[in-house]
Amino acid sequence: MAKVDDNFIVELQGKQFVTYEGLLDLAHQKGLKGIKTELLQAPSKENNNTCIVKAMAIVENGEFHGIGDANP
């Protein structure tokens, strides 16, 4: 069974979070075959410099989809 290495866990404001490197390591443990991304919204003044991206991770037994956003 795949497990997140304790080195990839950080504590912020009393809560534990897995780092990006930890998620990538876990994905490789689960047989990561590829990652596809699609830009849904480019940052601009009109949208407060918010970028929105859709991502799909392809692993041995299926796919995982997600949407994320970021801004300054």
Buried (B, 14 or more C-beta within 10 A) or exposed (E): EEEBEEEBEEEEEEEEEBBEEBEBBBBEBBEBEEEEEEEEEEBEEEEEEBBBBEEEBBBEEEEEEEEEEEEE
